[in-house]
Amino acid sequence: MKANKSLLRKSHFLGTKIRNLRKRNNLTMEDLSTRCIRVNPEQAPSVSYLSMIERGKRTPGIEMLEVIAEVFQKDLDWFLDGEDEGQDLTPQKGSRGGISGMALEPGFLFSNDILQIAIPEMLSQTGTSGKQFAQLLIRAHQEHHQNHFPELERAAEEVGQKRMPLSVDELLAIVKQLGLKVSWFTAPPQDILDELGVLSKNVSTSFFTPPATLHLNRLLQQFPTRLKYELAVHIGHAVLHNKDGVKSSMTVGGTHDDDMSQSTAVQPQDILHAWRDFESSFFAGALLCPKLPFRQLLDRQGYEISSHQQAGVSASVAMRRMTAVSPYTHWHYFDAYTPGKLKAVYRGNGIPLPWGNMRKVEDPCQNWAVFRMFDVEGVASSAQLSLLDVNGQPRIYCCESTKVSDLAGNSHVLCAGIDLNPALLAQGVDADAMASELKQLCINSAGGARVPKTIQTSLTSVANILNINWVARSLQKPAQLICARGNSCPRSPGCYNCPSN
């Protein structure tokens, strides 16, 4: 009783501090309650009790406060020091993600009429096809919103009723309910040269023909997770666009033969197809991995890539969904088929591209984790801590990469990663100073350096708060200096024997 009275006297700003900690880590009350249950189910607060604590209606006991303190990696005394640090805990409203924009000044040069003339000319001079430009527009839209599309989430949840995992039979039942007829066809993988001159295998997997026929390659029957994804994509098209047929056919592997000589003219159909493909794909992820159940699964599993097995989906679907359901918003995702070929890119944290995926370059950085994995044998996944200059300042990134094979037999590497600077700043750490120190250590060690104990302590604390296991795992290996292009290599000597900056 005396302990509780003593706690009551010291709890003037306790509710405010807990609320600010929760919000700056983008946790709902349900998220925080779940995290507390994992620490100590007997002393964990319920959602309603957390609400009363934050509003100052209840004061938690010492045992309960210790659980909350462990979740946020804070000393118990920090909650009870009687100081109102609310202003310091408010996260800054930074970039919404993606690369930095440009000032559209003077305004008269950026009118619709001028842009409609200049954009096709720019695409023609750079060799960028209308379809590639359409994909850039969609990706910029996706990154600007940091993969937050609640209307698509709701549409998928209405269809799937938040069930996870969904079986092939359950998805086929949904297909039937929507009035779609399934027709199976046979088409083996074929060798083709893609737009970068890279030989790979390509196979047509599914397409839709109005008014209601869904054509599926029998090869999908051997790959149930891919079959489920393609069914979910076509369900999305049927639900969102009433089976109107404006939807690209689906393939695995290299580029379509008819895509090899794409026009640089921007056709309205290119934009429409790119938009429909994105919406249907996002819907498919939300149908197969509904936000709340999948977020709870990831929370239990510490965001391990292997979580895709419990969700009954491919690693690719699970890793892309991580970027959408995580309370932490600063994610990136790459799907690399060869060094030089990125089939999918998402950069909600604004990380520069390791190199352009429209033009092959001669000096790619060899130290990006997503590309290092191509040369690694016998390792299913790999965590890496990296230092990369962005706008002239080093930032700390962490990622987990895994090598997989697609339905056509092509090997490719998936990579999901986060920008750690915002997480460090949220804990009151000078992230810029830490990144600069770690970068200098890497420079002094030919590009890779063991993380010092003091920095390890801060990053381990952040890893525990984010509940992402591979962040802590990355600290067991040297941090790596990486760059966007070899001609700006920060290593000495440079990877391409070019002068280092």
C-alpha positions in Angstrom: 0.0 0.0 0.0 2.8 2.4 0.9 4.5 1.7 -2.5 1.3 2.5 -4.4 0.9 5.8 -2.4 4.5 6.7 -3.1 4.0 6.0 -6.8 0.8 8.1 -6.8 2.7 11.1 -5.5 5.3 10.7 -8.3 2.9 10.1 -11.2 2.0 13.6 -12.2 3.0 13.2 -15.8 3.0 9.4 -16.0 0.0 9.1 -18.3 1.3 11.8 -20.6 4.7 10.1 -20.8 3.2 6.7 -21.6 0.9 8.2 -24.2 3.7 10.1 -25.9 6.0 7.1 -25.9 3.2 5.0 -27.4 2.4 7.6 -30.1 5.9 8.4 -31.2 6.5 4.6 -31.7 3.2 4.5 -33.7 1.6 1.9 -31.4 -2.1 1.7 -30.8 -3.3 0.9 -27.2 -4.0 -2.7 -28.4 -0.4 -2.9 -29.8 1.0 -1.8 -26.4 -1.2 -4.1 -24.5 -0.1 -7.0 -26.7 3.5 -6.2 -26.3 3.1 -6.0 -22.5 1.4 -9.4 -22.5 4.4 -10.9 -24.2 6.6 -9.5 -21.4 4.4 -10.5 -18.4 0.8 -11.7 -19.1 -0.1 -11.5 -15.4 0.9 -7.8 -14.9 0.1 -6.5 -18.4 -2.6 -3.8 -18.6 -5.7 -4.2 -20.7 -6.6 -1.7 -23.4 -9.2 -0.1 -21.3 -6.9 0.2 -18.3 -4.2 1.7 -20.5 -6.7 4.3 -21.6 -7.4 5.2 -18.0 -3.7 5.4 -17.2 -3.0 7.7 -20.1 -5.9 10.0 -19.1 -4.7 10.1 -15.5 -7.7 8.2 -14.2 -5.7 5.3 -12.9 -2.1 4.8 -11.6 -0.5 1.5 -12.4 1.3 -0.6 -9.7 5.0 -0.9 -9.7 4.9 -4.4 -11.3 2.7 -3.1 -14.2 4.8 0.0 -14.7 7.9 -2.2 -14.9 6.3 -4.2 -17.7 5.6 -0.9 -19.6 9.1 0.3 -18.9 10.6 -2.9 -20.4 8.6 -2.5 -23.6 9.9 1.0 -24.1 13.4 0.2 -22.8 13.2 2.9 -20.2 14.3 3.0 -16.5 11.5 3.0 -14.1 12.7 6.3 -12.6 12.2 8.0 -15.9 8.4 7.6 -15.6 8.4 9.0 -12.1 10.8 12.0 -12.2 8.0 14.5 -12.2 9.2 16.3 -15.3 6.8 17.0 -18.2 8.8 16.1 -21.3 5.8 16.0 -23.6 7.2 18.5 -26.1 10.5 16.6 -26.4 8.6 13.4 -27.1 6.6 14.7 -30.1 8.0 13.3 -33.3 8.8 15.7 -36.0 6.7 15.6 -39.1 9.3 14.6 -41.7 9.2 13.5 -45.3 6.4 11.2 -46.2 8.9 8.9 -48.0 10.4 8.5 -51.4 13.1 10.6 -52.9 13.2 14.4 -52.4 11.0 16.4 -54.6 11.9 19.5 -56.6 10.6 23.1 -56.5 8.2 23.7 -59.3 9.3 27.3 -59.9 8.8 29.4 -61.9 5.2 28.2 -61.9 4.4 29.1 -65.5 7.0 26.5 -66.8 5.2 23.8 -64.9 1.8 24.3 -66.2 -0.1 21.3 -67.5 0.3 22.4 -71.1 4.1 22.7 -70.8 4.5 19.4 -68.9 2.4 17.5 -71.5 5.0 18.6 -74.1 8.1 18.2 -72.0 7.5 14.8 -70.4 7.2 12.9 -73.6 10.4 14.6 -74.9 12.2 13.7 -71.7 11.1 10.1 -72.0 12.2 9.9 -75.6 15.6 11.3 -74.9 16.2 9.0 -71.9 14.8 5.9 -73.6 12.1 5.6 -70.8 9.0 3.8 -72.1 5.5 5.0 -71.4 4.9 1.9 -69.3 8.0 2.5 -67.2 7.0 6.1 -66.6 3.5 4.8 -65.5 5.2 2.5 -63.0 7.3 5.4 -61.7 4.1 7.4 -61.1 2.5 4.6 -59.2 5.6 4.0 -57.1 5.9 7.7 -56.2 2.2 7.7 -55.2 2.8 4.5 -53.1 5.9 5.9 -51.4 4.3 9.3 -50.7 1.5 7.6 -48.8 4.0 5.1 -47.2 1.8 2.2 -48.2 -1.2 3.4 -46.3 -4.3 2.8 -48.3 -7.2 2.2 -45.9 -9.9 2.0 -48.5 -8.2 -1.0 -50.2 -7.6 -2.6 -46.8 -11.3 -2.3 -46.0 -12.4 -3.7 -49.3 -10.2 -6.7 -48.9 -11.3 -7.3 -45.3 -15.0 -7.2 -46.3 -14.2 -10.1 -48.8 -11.9 -12.2 -46.6 -13.5 -11.4 -43.2 -9.9 -11.0 -41.8 -9.3 -14.7 -42.1 -5.7 -15.9 -42.1 -4.4 -18.1 -43.5 -6.8 -18.5 -46.5 -6.6 -21.8 -48.3 -6.7 -22.3 -52.1 -10.1 -23.8 -51.7 -11.4 -20.8 -49.7 -10.1 -18.5 -52.4 -11.6 -20.5 -55.2 -14.9 -20.3 -53.3 -14.6 -16.5 -53.3 -13.9 -16.6 -57.0 -17.1 -18.6 -57.5 -19.1 -16.3 -55.3 -18.0 -13.4 -57.5 -19.3 -15.2 -60.6 -15.9 -16.0 -62.1 -15.3 -19.1 -64.1 -11.9 -20.8 -63.9 -10.3 -22.2 -67.0 -6.9 -23.9 -66.9 -4.2 -23.7 -69.6 -0.7 -25.2 -70.1 2.3 -23.0 -70.9 5.9 -24.0 -69.9 8.6 -21.4 -69.0 10.6 -20.0 -71.9 14.1 -18.5 -72.1 14.0 -14.8 -73.1 16.3 -11.8 -73.1 14.9 -9.0 -71.0 15.3 -5.2 -71.6 18.7 -5.3 -69.9 20.0 -8.1 -72.0 19.8 -10.6 -69.2 18.7 -14.2 -70.1 16.0 -15.5 -67.8 12.9 -17.7 -67.9 9.5 -16.3 -68.3 6.1 -17.9 -67.9 2.6 -16.6 -68.4 0.7 -17.5 -65.2 -2.8 -16.0 -65.5 -5.1 -13.6 -67.3 -8.7 -12.5 -67.3 -11.1 -12.3 -70.3 -14.4 -10.5 -70.0 -17.1 -11.0 -69.0 -16.1 -13.5 -66.3 -13.3 -16.1 -67.2 -10.2 -16.4 -65.2 -7.4 -18.3 -67.0 -4.8 -20.1 -64.8 -1.7 -21.9 -65.8 -1.7 -25.5 -64.5 1.9 -24.9 -63.3 0.4 -22.8 -60.5 -1.0 -26.0 -58.9 2.5 -27.0 -58.0 3.1 -23.6 -56.2 0.1 -23.0 -53.8 1.4 -19.7 -52.4 1.8 -18.2 -55.9 -1.6 -19.6 -56.9 -3.2 -18.0 -53.8 -1.6 -14.7 -54.7 -2.8 -14.7 -58.3 -6.3 -15.7 -57.2 -6.3 -12.9 -54.7 -5.1 -10.4 -57.4 -7.9 -11.3 -59.7 -10.5 -11.2 -56.9 -9.2 -7.7 -56.2 -9.8 -6.7 -59.9 -13.3 -8.2 -59.8 -14.2 -6.4 -56.6 -12.6 -3.1 -57.3 -13.4 -2.8 -61.0 -16.4 -5.0 -61.6 -14.6 -7.4 -63.9 -14.1 -4.8 -66.6 -11.0 -6.5 -68.0 -8.7 -3.5 -67.8 -6.0 -5.5 -66.0 -2.6 -6.7 -67.3 -2.0 -10.4 -67.6 0.3 -11.9 -65.0 3.7 -13.4 -65.6 6.7 -14.7 -63.6 10.3 -14.1 -64.6 11.6 -12.0 -67.5 9.8 -9.4 -69.6 7.1 -10.1 -72.1 8.2 -10.4 -75.7 5.8 -7.7 -76.6 7.4 -5.4 -74.0 10.8 -5.5 -75.6 10.2 -2.5 -77.8 8.0 -0.3 -75.7 7.0 3.1 -77.0 8.3 6.2 -75.2 4.9 7.8 -75.7 2.8 8.0 -72.6 -0.5 6.4 -73.4 -3.5 6.8 -71.1 -3.9 3.0 -71.2 -0.4 2.6 -69.7 -1.3 4.7 -66.7 -4.7 2.9 -66.2 -3.1 -0.5 -66.4 -0.4 0.4 -64.0 -2.9 1.8 -61.5 -5.2 -1.2 -61.8 -2.3 -3.6 -61.4 -1.1 -1.8 -58.2 -4.6 -1.7 -56.7 -5.3 -5.3 -57.4 -1.8 -6.3 -56.0 -2.3 -4.3 -52.8 -5.8 -5.7 -52.4 -4.3 -9.2 -52.7 -1.8 -8.6 -50.0 -4.5 -7.2 -47.7 -6.8 -10.2 -48.5 -4.1 -12.8 -47.8 -2.5 -10.9 -44.8 -5.2 -8.8 -43.2 -3.7 -5.9 -41.2 -4.6 -6.8 -37.6 -4.1 -10.6 -37.7 -0.8 -10.2 -39.7 0.5 -7.4 -37.5 -0.2 -9.6 -34.4 1.6 -12.5 -36.1 4.6 -10.3 -36.9 4.7 -9.0 -33.4 4.8 -12.5 -32.0 7.5 -13.5 -34.4 9.7 -10.4 -34.1 9.2 -9.6 -37.8 11.1 -12.7 -38.9 10.8 -13.4 -42.6 9.8 -17.0 -41.8 6.5 -15.6 -40.5 5.3 -16.0 -44.1 5.0 -19.8 -43.4 2.4 -19.3 -40.6 0.5 -16.8 -42.8 0.4 -19.3 -45.7 1.9 -16.8 -48.2 5.2 -16.4 -50.1 8.1 -14.5 -48.5 7.6 -11.8 -51.1 3.9 -11.2 -50.1 4.8 -11.2 -46.4 7.8 -8.8 -46.8 5.8 -6.3 -48.9 3.0 -6.4 -46.3 5.4 -5.7 -43.5 5.9 -2.2 -45.0 2.2 -1.6 -44.9 1.1 -3.1 -41.5 4.1 -2.2 -39.3 3.6 0.7 -36.8 7.1 1.9 -37.9 6.7 3.6 -41.2 10.3 4.0 -42.4 10.6 0.8 -44.6 12.1 -0.1 -47.9 11.7 -3.3 -50.0 13.6 -4.6 -53.1 13.1 -7.6 -55.3 16.3 -8.2 -57.3 16.6 -10.7 -60.1 20.2 -10.0 -61.0 22.6 -7.3 -60.0 21.2 -4.6 -62.2 17.6 -5.8 -62.4 15.2 -4.7 -59.7 11.7 -6.1 -60.4 10.0 -4.4 -57.5 11.0 -1.3 -55.4 9.3 0.4 -52.5 11.1 3.2 -50.6 8.8 4.6 -47.9 12.0 5.7 -46.1 13.5 7.6 -49.1 16.6 5.3 -49.4 18.3 6.0 -52.7 18.2 3.2 -55.3 21.3 1.1 -55.4 21.2 1.7 -59.2 18.5 2.5 -61.7 16.4 -0.4 -62.8 15.7 1.1 -66.2 19.3 1.3 -67.3 22.1 -1.1 -66.4 25.1 0.7 -65.0 28.7 -0.3 -65.1 29.6 0.5 -61.5 26.9 -0.9 -59.1 27.8 -0.9 -55.4 28.8 -4.5 -54.6 28.0 -4.2 -50.9 24.2 -3.8 -50.8 22.8 -6.7 -48.9 20.2 -7.5 -51.6 23.1 -8.0 -54.1 25.6 -9.6 -51.8 23.2 -12.5 -51.4 23.6 -13.5 -55.0 27.1 -14.7 -54.2 26.3 -16.3 -50.9 25.8 -20.1 -50.9 24.0 -22.0 -48.2 22.6 -19.0 -46.4 18.8 -18.7 -46.5 18.7 -15.1 -45.1 21.1 -12.4 -43.9 20.8 -9.3 -41.8 23.0 -6.3 -42.5 23.6 -2.9 -40.9 24.6 -0.4 -43.5 25.8 3.2 -43.7 24.7 5.2 -46.7 25.0 8.9 -47.5 21.7 10.6 -48.2 21.8 14.3 -49.2 25.4 14.5 -48.0 24.7 13.0 -44.5 25.2 9.3 -43.5 22.2 7.4 -42.3 22.0 4.0 -40.6 19.9 1.3 -42.3 19.2 -2.3 -41.4 17.8 -5.0 -43.6 17.1 -8.7 -43.9 17.6 -10.4 -47.3 16.6 -13.9 -48.4 17.3 -15.8 -51.6 14.3 -17.6 -53.3 13.4 -19.1 -56.6 10.3 -18.2 -58.6 7.8 -20.4 -60.4 9.8 -20.2 -63.6 13.0 -21.4 -61.9 14.8 -18.0 -61.7 16.8 -17.2 -58.5 16.1 -13.8 -57.0 16.7 -12.0 -53.7 14.1 -10.3 -51.6 15.1 -7.5 -49.1 13.1 -5.7 -46.5 14.8 -2.9 -44.5 14.3 0.1 -42.3 15.9 3.5 -41.7 17.0 3.5 -38.1 17.6 7.2 -37.8 14.0 8.1 -37.0 13.8 5.3 -34.3 17.1 6.6 -32.7 15.8 10.2 -32.7 12.6 9.1 -31.1 14.6 7.7 -28.2 16.6 11.0 -27.8 19.7 9.6 -29.5 21.8 11.9 -31.7 21.4 9.7 -34.8 23.4 12.0 -37.1 26.4 11.9 -34.7 26.1 8.1 -34.3 25.9 7.6 -38.1 28.9 9.8 -38.6 31.0 7.9 -36.0 30.0 4.6 -37.4 30.8 5.7 -41.0 34.2 6.9 -40.0 34.9 3.5 -38.3 33.9 1.7 -41.5 36.2 4.0 -43.6 39.1 3.3 -41.3 38.5 -0.5 -41.6 38.4 -0.7 -45.4 34.6 -0.4 -45.6 33.3 -2.7 -42.8 33.7 -2.3 -39.0 32.4 -4.0 -35.9 29.8 -1.9 -34.1 31.2 -0.5 -30.8 29.6 -1.5 -27.5 28.2 2.0 -26.9 26.4 2.0 -30.3 25.4 -1.6 -29.9 23.6 -0.7 -26.7 21.5 2.0 -28.3 20.7 -0.1 -31.4 19.8 -3.1 -29.3 17.4 -0.9 -27.3 15.8 0.3 -30.5 15.6 -3.2 -31.9 13.7 -4.2 -28.7 11.3 -1.3 -29.0 10.7 -1.9 -32.7 10.4 -5.7 -31.9 12.4 -6.5 -35.1 14.7 -9.4 -34.4 17.0 -9.0 -37.3 18.1 -5.5 -36.2 19.8 -7.0 -33.2 21.1 -9.9 -35.3 22.8 -7.5 -37.7 25.0 -6.2 -34.8 26.7 -9.6 -34.7 28.5 -8.7 -38.1 30.5 -5.7 -39.3 28.5 -2.7 -40.4 29.0 -2.0 -44.2 29.6 1.2 -46.1 27.4 1.2 -49.2 26.8 3.8 -51.9 24.2 4.5 -54.6 26.8 4.3 -57.4 30.4 3.2 -57.6 31.6 6.6 -58.8 30.8 7.9 -55.3 32.3 5.0 -53.4 33.2 6.1 -49.9 35.6 3.1 -49.4 39.4 3.4 -49.7 40.4 1.9 -52.0 37.1 2.2 -53.9 35.3 -1.0 -55.2 36.1 0.0 -58.8 39.5 1.5 -58.1 38.0 4.9 -58.5 39.0 7.8 -56.3 37.0 7.8 -53.0 35.3 11.0 -51.8 
